[in-house]
Amino acid sequence: MAMIDVKSAVRIAVDYMHGLNEFLPTYELRLEETELSEDGGYWYITLSFPESIGVFEKRAFKIFKIDTETGQVLSMKVRMPAAA
């Protein structure tokens, strides 16, 4: 079976987010990071979206683990940005 490429993995993650639009904001999605696991079995795709806290706005980050053979989203996790 052929491995899905990074562009396909990003589309899968974005489509998955849009499918959750009643639970999570899906406007102004940004691609932040892509990474292929060392064994080539998974894509890790990080997307961000704006999150308002009072008068301040920051970005929230989600990491999607996508199977490279099936294109199935296996997990979605919160990614905490590193402290500056």
C-alpha positions in Angstrom: 0.0 0.0 0.0 1.3 3.5 -0.9 2.1 6.0 1.9 0.1 9.2 1.9 2.1 12.3 1.4 2.4 15.3 3.7 -0.1 17.4 1.7 -2.7 14.6 2.0 -2.0 14.3 5.7 -2.6 18.1 6.2 -5.9 17.9 4.3 -7.0 15.0 6.4 -6.2 17.0 9.6 -8.0 20.1 8.4 -11.0 18.1 7.3 -11.1 16.4 10.7 -11.0 19.8 12.5 -13.8 21.1 10.3 -15.8 18.0 11.3 -15.6 19.2 14.9 -16.7 22.7 14.2 -19.6 22.5 16.7 -17.0 21.8 19.5 -13.9 23.7 18.3 -13.3 26.9 16.4 -12.3 26.1 12.8 -11.8 29.6 11.5 -8.4 30.9 10.7 -6.8 27.5 10.9 -3.0 27.6 10.4 -0.6 24.9 9.6 2.2 25.1 12.2 4.3 21.8 11.8 4.5 18.6 10.0 6.6 15.6 11.1 7.0 12.0 9.9 7.6 9.5 12.6 11.0 7.8 12.6 9.5 4.5 11.5 7.4 6.2 8.8 4.2 4.9 10.2 2.6 8.2 11.2 2.3 11.8 10.2 2.1 14.4 13.1 0.3 17.5 11.9 0.0 20.5 14.1 -2.7 23.1 13.4 -3.5 26.2 15.3 -6.6 28.4 15.7 -7.3 31.7 17.6 -8.5 31.4 21.2 -9.8 34.4 23.1 -9.2 34.8 26.8 -10.9 37.9 28.0 -9.5 40.8 25.9 -6.5 38.8 24.9 -6.2 36.4 22.0 -3.7 33.7 21.7 -3.5 30.6 19.5 -4.4 27.1 20.6 -2.5 24.1 19.0 -3.7 20.6 18.2 -1.5 17.7 17.1 -3.0 15.1 14.8 -1.5 11.6 14.6 -2.4 10.2 11.1 -1.6 6.7 9.9 0.5 6.9 6.7 -1.1 3.9 5.1 -4.8 4.4 5.9 -5.0 8.1 6.3 -7.0 7.6 9.5 -6.7 10.1 12.3 -5.6 8.1 15.3 -5.5 10.9 17.9 -5.8 14.6 18.4 -3.9 16.1 21.3 -3.4 19.6 22.8 0.1 20.9 22.1 1.5 23.4 24.6 3.9 25.8 23.0 7.3 26.0 24.6 7.9 28.9 26.9 9.9 31.7 25.4 
